[in-house]
Amino acid sequence: MAGAIIENMSTKKLVIVGVVLLLFQAFSFMVGGLIAPSPTSAIHYLATKCVDNQKGLHQGRKWFMPWGPNQCDKIRDFTEAMAKRIEANNIVFSVHIPLPHKEMSPWFQFMLVILQFDIAFMMHNQIADGALVTIDASLAYRDNTVSEWTEMAHSVEQRKLSCNFTTDKIVENEGRHYECDLLPFMEVGTVSHKYYLVNIRLPVYEHKKVNLGIGEIKDIRLVGIHQNGGFTKVWFAMKTFLTPSIVIIMIWYWRRITLMTRPPVLLE
């Protein structure tokens, strides 16, 4: 390899370059392990059961807040709903993201939300094989605590339930919960707003066989996963430092190649 750049460097220079690269690599690992927080966080939310007493009478979409000054009319469980003769179509599961007294940030990069149903076993209302649950979901946002909610997305989706009941299906075991797999719910590619509100309905239409044979749903839980802001800042800082360094090294390397008397080979 006559004329190769590496042969024009002395052993001392090669050792210095190698040591510098190793030290920088060790420094990068230390930054990632000691300074940067974990890449992501998972926050658990329990949906609040709100009552829509005027379903179909709203001008535009009505948003149901689980807490705060404008919170919705709530029920504790479906036993209370039956006692008050509240139909399933008038129940809205509401989740505010993030938790009270917290804010989302663009530094979070993304937000992934997964869904889990708490379903109780009942002899007269068991989960059918291949059961599909129909979810009417709406997502809204706002950037302060006093402004109105703005709709961001609305969709009616179906998810297949995959649940197991680990004990015998007898009357004595009624009320025990199924073990159900987590279900994908939604993903937001950029977290550009401070507050998000999720409203979920589980509409029941017997003549269309919608949401029949899905068991007795007790609660809906959401798990919100987002990239930590501190991790994003450290990542951004390292990229900001490394990019000019790499550009400078490439310019220097290309300049050395152009100074050679022979044409550069493909590897160079």
Secondary structure, 3 states (H helix, E strand, C coil): CCCCHHHHCCHHHHHHHHHHHHHHHHHHHHHHHHHCCCCEEEEEEECEEEECCCCCCCCCCCCCECCCCCECCECCCHHHHHHCCCCHHHEEEEEEECCCCCCCCHHHCCEEEEEEEEEECCCCCCECCCCEEEEEEEEEEECCCCCCCEEEEEEEEEEECCEECCCCCCHHHCCCECEECCEEEEEECCCCCCEEEEEEECCCEHHHCECCCECEEEEEEEEEEEECHHHHHHHHHHHHHHHHHHHHHHHHHHHHHHCCCCCCCCCC
